[in-house]
């Protein structure tokens, strides 16, 4: 058995209304419907760096990081033939989960009393169906062979945890897996064999018959978490538009962690969770450029509205730029009357504002007031009048992002 570390009970996630559409309801059971563009993924698998971004085969991945003063880590041991999972294997896994959603007709049962859901462990599928979910425009033997190899890689991959994976039913993080009692992602693969059918001179089945005989199961740990409502529903149609591996990792991370109109991540956290090692400045510059390219792709598919890179620190991911503008006060001080009124509230006299508030610097002064309001809200201004007057006189504050 695996060992576990108790965590605060209020950390449990109870967000059943992920899809926002309840089509039936009884006293204890809700039937919740996925939207047609949605799929799901077990929440640990949304964030842990279990896939390799390297082009060459990697036999083992060992990652460690620190959050909230706790050292965390995982060890991933790949298959003997293919090594550790790559972005392709992650795509295949998510494609299988998408097929599962379709198999249950885009709906599942949720028990309000137990906070559990009823989804099947077994995923029946065809390779042609899987290829279509992954965006392949054509299908043939080489594609089938490629996808089957990925499924076998996932079947043979073993993950060990040190405070990295959460058992949501126990409200605990797994701290150690004891040897052979560690866990995998998928199991019980059953393949439909065309060659065996031909050798036996049996009729090749249609797609429905093939699907009934071909399946794979979600392994115990992850399936238990899914049943205990520990999964994330996200926009699958946007995910499959992405072409870059880091874009896909960032998409999953942000889908799991972001619940507002803006999310800040420092570079260290990003490196840890996408699974890259930064040992040299050149490596850091390279990955920062790759990360920026991924942000542009996330923006292109309209997953984020915009982003703000804070050099050498981190990134603000902006999901709703209009709400951000309102929160930052960008909708304030549009009129001259409102601007003058706020200057007077801050203690600026008639002589001062008539001298320093002019037609040629009107945009700066309005942005300055938004900037000062933000600083005051954060408790960073001691003398409001003097701080404002200095900004008016010397125009030396960087208020660029507070401009319209």
C-alpha positions, 0 to 999 in steps of 0.5 A: 500500500502507499503512504499518505500525508494528511492535509487540511480538510477544507482543501477538498474541491467540491465543484460539481457544477463544472459544466454548468448544465443540469438536465435532470435532478432528483433528491440526491442525484443530479444528471450533469451534461457536458457541453459538446466542446468539453472533455475532462481529465483527472486533476492530478494529470492536469498538472503533474509533469509526467510527460517528457518534452525531449525529442529523444527517448527518456527512460526516467523522469525525476522532478522535484519542486517546492510549494508552500514550504513543502518539497514535492516530487515525482518519478516516472518510469517509462516503458522499456521500448518507448521510454516515458510518455511524451506530448503525443501520449498526453494527447492520446490519453485526453483523446481517450477521455474525450471518447469516454465522454461521447460513449456516455452521451455527454452526461454523468450522474452526481450524488450530492450526498457522497460527492461522487460521480458515476463514470465508467472505468472502461473506454471502448474505442476504435483507432479511427475514432481516436485518430479523428479526436486527435485531429488527423485528417486521414487514417491508415495503418501507420497512424494506427500503429503510432497510436497503439504504441502510445497506448502501450507506453501509457499502459507500461508507465509507472508513477511514484509520488512524493507529496505530488499526487492527491488522493481526494477521497482521503484528503491526503497527498501520497508521499511514497509508493512502496516498490511494486505497489505503485500505480499506472495510468491505464490497464487491461488493454484489449485490442481487436486483431484484424490479422487473427480474424483473417487467419481464421477466415472470419469476417472483419467486423464493422466499426461498432463491432470493433469498438465493442471488442476493443477497450482500455481501463483507467487504472485504480488510483486515477479512476478512484479520484475521478469517481470522487469528483476530482477531475477538471472539465475543459474546452477540448476543441481549443486544446486540439487546436494547439500545436506546441507541447508547452502550449498544451501543458500551459493550457492544462495547468491554467485550466486547472488553476485559474478561476478568475479573470487573471492568474499570475505564475512565476517562472520557477513554478512554470518551469517546475510544472512543465518539466524543464530544468534551468541550469544555464542562462542560455537555457533560461532564455531559450525556454522563456522564448518558447514559453512566450511563443506558447502564450501567443498560441494560447491567445490565438485560440482565444483561451486567454485574452492577453498576457503580461510578461514581467521580466525575470519574474513571471507572467500575468495570464489575462482571461477576461481583459474587460473585467481586468480593466474594471478591476484596475479602474480603467473605466474611471476618469473618462471625463474631465469633471471626474478627473478634476474631482478625484484630484481635489479629493487627493488634496490637489489645489485649484492652482496646482491642477490648473498648472499640471493638468493640461490638454497635452497630458490629459491621458497621462493624468487620467492614467496616473489617477488609476495608477494611484488608486491601485497603489492606495488599494494595495496600501503602498502610498503613505502621503496621497497628496504628495505622491499625486503631486510628484506624479503630476509635476514630474510625470515620472511614474510608469503608468503605461498599463493604466492607459486606455 
